[in-house]
């Protein structure tokens, strides 16, 4: 995934920060246990947010030894939806990268696809409906990006992928709320990523949805307004959900973390993606 959905760590209380780190380490462990060591490399902050959002049980943690740092860390028992969604989304994104780039630029993506093929097959068996929905929507996303429609036609397809991660087992009332929240979180991620990559894409001659739909001199304030609109709906949706022990962390992410990331992205100073694991293990 992308790594934009992260908390404002200085604003978290100690208990909340420990819970977030336990969720991060728990999801990492869950990926390793279910899908093999290579799957741990797919972990990003976006999926930790998904894990916390979908949980309704009280936190259950255990101390485990991290195979990467060799330190003992507290891990939250991982749910069922997030690990499979992590593998499916990451694999499909790698597959698109391998198709879009030419050799040798796509070599890393092709090697990663080979290493993760077994994990992807297992994740598809674990979540067949989500895998099928994600594949269809990614195909529609590619068509929307290449077609002549508006910007939001493409953002809509990506947003629907994330909203499809809500399990069918969730009660209907909360399911609709969760789908709305994740839809607008996904829309925010897609457009923020396009802003973040805009300069580099222009320099390398790569496709960028903002340049394709709005032109090389796109209206930044217009994009900020639409991002703020999605954040507002995501926050309103969160407040409609039943309160859980994870709610304070989720509020921190939506009310403080995402605006901080957005500000850094528009200023051209957001560069956390290559350092996701190191940053999280140091606690921020």
PLY file of the C-alpha trace (Angstrom):
ply
format ascii 1.0
element vertex 284
property float x
property float y
property float z
element edge 283
property int vertex1
property int vertex2
end_header
0.00 0.00 0.00
0.96 3.65 0.27
1.69 4.53 3.90
-0.15 7.85 4.20
-2.71 6.84 6.84
-0.68 7.32 9.98
-1.22 8.84 13.43
0.09 12.10 14.82
2.31 10.31 17.33
3.13 13.31 19.60
-0.62 13.76 20.21
-1.21 10.14 21.27
-1.40 9.30 24.95
1.06 6.63 26.11
-1.63 3.94 26.29
-2.86 4.82 22.79
0.64 4.82 21.37
1.35 1.41 22.88
-1.90 0.08 21.43
-1.03 1.38 17.98
2.45 -0.15 18.08
0.96 -3.44 19.29
-1.47 -3.40 16.36
1.39 -2.71 13.93
3.49 -5.56 15.32
0.46 -7.85 15.57
-0.45 -7.33 11.93
3.17 -7.92 10.94
3.19 -11.18 12.89
-0.20 -12.18 11.47
1.11 -11.71 7.94
4.13 -13.89 8.71
2.17 -16.67 10.39
-0.51 -16.87 7.69
1.36 -16.04 4.51
5.07 -16.50 5.13
7.98 -14.25 6.01
7.99 -12.36 2.69
4.44 -11.13 3.38
5.73 -9.12 6.37
7.42 -6.76 3.91
3.97 -5.66 2.66
2.96 -4.03 5.92
2.09 -0.32 5.77
0.31 2.12 8.06
-2.83 2.11 5.90
-3.57 -1.51 6.80
-2.95 -0.94 10.51
-5.73 1.66 10.32
-7.96 -0.96 8.68
-7.14 -3.48 11.40
-8.04 -1.04 14.20
-11.19 0.13 12.43
-12.66 -3.33 11.91
-12.05 -4.58 15.46
-14.87 -4.64 18.00
-13.30 -6.87 20.66
-11.21 -5.81 23.64
-7.45 -5.70 22.92
-5.65 -8.98 23.62
-1.88 -8.75 23.48
1.08 -11.04 23.99
4.83 -10.42 24.03
6.59 -11.91 20.98
10.11 -11.74 19.64
10.40 -9.74 16.43
12.31 -11.75 13.77
13.65 -8.54 12.23
14.89 -6.57 15.23
15.18 -9.66 17.54
13.59 -7.54 20.29
10.60 -8.63 22.33
7.50 -6.63 21.42
3.90 -6.56 22.51
1.61 -7.75 19.70
-2.14 -7.39 19.33
-3.87 -10.59 18.23
-4.59 -10.00 14.55
-8.06 -10.22 13.00
-8.97 -12.15 9.87
-9.67 -9.39 7.33
-6.56 -7.21 7.41
-3.81 -9.77 6.61
-5.61 -11.16 3.56
-6.50 -7.65 2.36
-2.87 -6.58 2.79
-1.54 -9.41 0.64
-4.22 -9.07 -2.04
-3.91 -5.29 -2.41
-0.11 -5.31 -2.39
0.13 -8.16 -4.90
-2.29 -6.52 -7.32
-0.41 -3.22 -7.06
2.88 -5.01 -7.78
1.27 -6.71 -10.77
0.21 -3.33 -12.14
3.71 -1.94 -11.56
5.21 -4.88 -13.46
2.88 -4.22 -16.40
3.32 -0.44 -16.47
7.11 -0.32 -16.36
9.50 -1.72 -18.94
12.44 -4.02 -18.28
14.69 -3.56 -16.31
12.65 -1.03 -14.26
9.96 -3.61 -13.59
12.45 -6.28 -12.46
11.97 -5.61 -8.74
8.20 -5.86 -9.08
8.49 -9.12 -11.03
10.80 -10.64 -8.42
8.42 -9.58 -5.64
5.49 -11.13 -7.51
7.35 -14.43 -7.72
8.17 -14.36 -4.02
4.57 -13.56 -3.06
2.68 -15.77 -5.49
2.05 -18.47 -2.88
0.87 -15.94 -0.30
-1.48 -14.37 -2.85
-3.06 -17.71 -3.76
-3.67 -18.45 -0.10
-5.07 -14.95 0.54
-7.47 -15.42 -2.40
-8.72 -18.65 -0.82
-9.16 -16.86 2.52
-11.02 -13.87 1.02
-12.30 -14.90 -2.44
-15.02 -12.24 -2.69
-12.67 -9.39 -1.81
-9.98 -10.68 -4.18
-12.45 -10.90 -7.07
-13.90 -7.46 -6.31
-10.44 -5.88 -6.03
-9.28 -7.40 -9.34
-12.39 -6.16 -11.18
-12.14 -2.67 -9.69
-8.44 -2.38 -10.53
-9.27 -3.23 -14.12
-12.00 -0.59 -14.10
-9.56 1.85 -12.47
-7.10 1.36 -15.31
-9.86 2.00 -17.85
-11.00 5.13 -15.98
-7.46 6.49 -15.84
-6.96 5.98 -19.57
-10.42 7.16 -20.57
-11.76 10.65 -20.97
-13.90 10.82 -17.83
-13.49 13.14 -14.86
-10.88 12.81 -12.14
-13.34 11.37 -9.64
-14.25 8.49 -11.94
-10.78 7.07 -11.29
-10.67 8.00 -7.58
-14.05 6.29 -7.17
-12.71 2.93 -8.35
-9.79 2.98 -5.93
-12.07 4.11 -3.08
-14.43 1.20 -3.75
-11.55 -1.26 -3.44
-10.83 -0.19 0.13
-14.50 -0.09 1.09
-14.86 -3.67 -0.18
-12.53 -4.84 2.60
-15.37 -4.69 5.15
-16.33 -8.31 5.95
-19.86 -9.51 5.22
-20.13 -10.67 8.83
-20.38 -7.05 10.05
-23.93 -5.99 11.01
-25.72 -4.11 8.22
-25.92 -0.76 10.02
-22.24 -0.60 10.88
-21.27 -2.18 7.56
-22.69 0.77 5.61
-20.93 3.23 7.91
-17.60 1.40 7.63
-17.90 1.21 3.84
-18.54 4.96 3.66
-15.60 5.71 5.93
-13.22 3.47 3.99
-14.51 4.77 0.66
-13.52 8.33 1.56
-10.28 7.21 3.19
-9.46 5.38 -0.06
-10.36 8.40 -2.14
-8.12 10.56 0.06
-5.23 8.06 -0.30
-5.55 7.91 -4.09
-5.54 11.67 -4.61
-2.86 12.32 -1.99
-0.61 9.76 -3.66
-1.14 11.52 -7.00
-0.12 14.86 -5.45
2.91 13.27 -3.78
4.11 11.66 -7.02
3.25 14.57 -9.32
6.70 16.16 -9.63
8.56 12.85 -9.96
6.07 11.51 -12.50
6.51 14.67 -14.59
10.28 14.40 -14.39
10.30 10.74 -15.46
7.52 11.05 -18.02
5.20 8.72 -16.14
1.41 8.78 -16.00
-0.19 10.85 -13.24
-3.95 11.10 -12.86
-3.84 14.81 -11.89
-1.79 15.74 -14.93
-4.00 13.59 -17.18
-7.31 14.98 -15.94
-6.46 18.51 -14.73
-3.32 19.41 -16.66
0.28 20.13 -15.71
-0.74 23.33 -13.88
-3.58 21.85 -11.88
-5.44 23.89 -9.26
-3.91 22.77 -5.96
-6.57 24.53 -3.88
-9.29 22.64 -5.75
-7.63 19.34 -4.91
-7.20 20.37 -1.26
-10.91 21.15 -1.04
-11.94 17.75 -2.35
-9.50 16.05 0.03
-10.96 18.00 2.95
-14.46 16.98 1.88
-13.53 13.28 2.00
-11.85 13.72 5.39
-14.97 15.39 6.77
-17.20 12.49 5.67
-14.74 9.91 7.02
-14.70 11.68 10.40
-18.50 11.93 10.50
-18.73 8.22 9.75
-16.32 7.38 12.58
-18.50 9.26 15.06
-21.50 7.12 14.05
-19.72 3.88 14.92
-19.95 2.15 18.28
-17.21 3.40 20.60
-14.34 0.94 21.13
-10.95 1.03 22.85
-9.45 1.77 19.44
-11.61 4.86 18.79
-9.17 7.42 20.31
-6.39 6.19 18.02
-8.70 6.27 15.00
-9.73 9.84 15.86
-6.10 10.84 16.15
-5.44 9.46 12.66
-8.44 11.09 10.98
-8.42 14.45 12.78
-4.66 15.00 13.19
-2.55 12.42 11.36
-4.04 12.74 7.87
-4.09 16.57 7.89
-0.41 16.52 8.94
0.46 14.14 6.10
-1.57 16.19 3.62
0.23 19.38 4.59
3.63 17.72 4.17
2.66 16.22 0.80
1.53 19.58 -0.61
4.72 21.17 0.72
6.80 18.48 -1.02
8.29 17.31 2.30
6.62 13.93 2.85
9.20 11.18 2.50
8.23 8.53 5.05
7.39 5.72 2.61
10.91 4.21 2.40
11.24 4.25 6.21
7.92 2.83 7.36
9.20 -0.04 9.46
12.16 1.79 10.96
9.96 4.75 11.90
7.30 2.60 13.52
9.80 0.56 15.52
11.26 3.72 16.95
7.80 4.77 17.99
6.84 7.51 15.58
0 1
1 2
2 3
3 4
4 5
5 6
6 7
7 8
8 9
9 10
10 11
11 12
12 13
13 14
14 15
15 16
16 17
17 18
18 19
19 20
20 21
21 22
22 23
23 24
24 25
25 26
26 27
27 28
28 29
29 30
30 31
31 32
32 33
33 34
34 35
35 36
36 37
37 38
38 39
39 40
40 41
41 42
42 43
43 44
44 45
45 46
46 47
47 48
48 49
49 50
50 51
51 52
52 53
53 54
54 55
55 56
56 57
57 58
58 59
59 60
60 61
61 62
62 63
63 64
64 65
65 66
66 67
67 68
68 69
69 70
70 71
71 72
72 73
73 74
74 75
75 76
76 77
77 78
78 79
79 80
80 81
81 82
82 83
83 84
84 85
85 86
86 87
87 88
88 89
89 90
90 91
91 92
92 93
93 94
94 95
95 96
96 97
97 98
98 99
99 100
100 101
101 102
102 103
103 104
104 105
105 106
106 107
107 108
108 109
109 110
110 111
111 112
112 113
113 114
114 115
115 116
116 117
117 118
118 119
119 120
120 121
121 122
122 123
123 124
124 125
125 126
126 127
127 128
128 129
129 130
130 131
131 132
132 133
133 134
134 135
135 136
136 137
137 138
138 139
139 140
140 141
141 142
142 143
143 144
144 145
145 146
146 147
147 148
148 149
149 150
150 151
151 152
152 153
153 154
154 155
155 156
156 157
157 158
158 159
159 160
160 161
161 162
162 163
163 164
164 165
165 166
166 167
167 168
168 169
169 170
170 171
171 172
172 173
173 174
174 175
175 176
176 177
177 178
178 179
179 180
180 181
181 182
182 183
183 184
184 185
185 186
186 187
187 188
188 189
189 190
190 191
191 192
192 193
193 194
194 195
195 196
196 197
197 198
198 199
199 200
200 201
201 202
202 203
203 204
204 205
205 206
206 207
207 208
208 209
209 210
210 211
211 212
212 213
213 214
214 215
215 216
216 217
217 218
218 219
219 220
220 221
221 222
222 223
223 224
224 225
225 226
226 227
227 228
228 229
229 230
230 231
231 232
232 233
233 234
234 235
235 236
236 237
237 238
238 239
239 240
240 241
241 242
242 243
243 244
244 245
245 246
246 247
247 248
248 249
249 250
250 251
251 252
252 253
253 254
254 255
255 256
256 257
257 258
258 259
259 260
260 261
261 262
262 263
263 264
264 265
265 266
266 267
267 268
268 269
269 270
270 271
271 272
272 273
273 274
274 275
275 276
276 277
277 278
278 279
279 280
280 281
281 282
282 283
